[in-house]
Amino acid sequence: MTALAEQGTPRAAQGYAGGRRDVVIDTQPKGDTAATVAIASISDQDWYVSRTHGVYHIPACAKGEPYALLLLTSRGDVIDLGDNRRFPFTITAREIADDLLQDLHDHGIFVCAGARPSPDELAAAAARRDAYYHRLIGEGDTMWARGHSYREISDLHRRAAIALGVEREWAYVPMKLSECPACGEKVKSGVAVCKHCHAILDAEKAAQHGLGPAGRESPAKAVADSNAEPPAAKQPERKK
Ligand SMILES: [Zn+2]
């Protein structure tokens, strides 16, 4: 059993909006100041890997950047032998890197041979990630063919299809729909105007887009002005 399996698989965090950052894990060198190891990532996700010696954040590669970088140095850890006997030891940066990345190579994350990734290394990482994405898309196709169930398809599969720009029915995330109170047709949540009957569903938003209730001869008026306001009233504040 690998350490990864014992301690949970790496988690990807959503919504990271920062730029490329060089993150240095601060360590307390325990006598052994081994060389720094650089981890490069072309993944568009943040990854967090938890170990007894720390939580490691592999930053997402920001759009337009060639890669993100995480620098590792050696760390001290302790094995609890029981009976208050503890065995301190040092893990080298390279050992940490290899351990962290065992499940992440397919996502375009790798240990650089030098201080920065070379063009060849980046190209190889991209090729490996794309091959992985193609495998995932194949899996998604197989699962979809079996039962057309969105539940079987994971975010990983969807991301792969979206990342490669591949059109797949199963990669489509159903949009949240609600019913237009005027005509009963399905409309996207939060829209200002019903696309079916043109009823104004959000007067304030509609006004922002120049779609006031005034002068309309559609069912929109009936809905937006259900309080019998004169149609000339353009102030949406009353809806408050
Ligand atoms: Zn409608």
Residues whose N, C-alpha, C, O or C-beta is under 5 A from the ligand:
A	BS01	ZN	C180 A182 C183 G184 C194 H196 C197 H198 A199
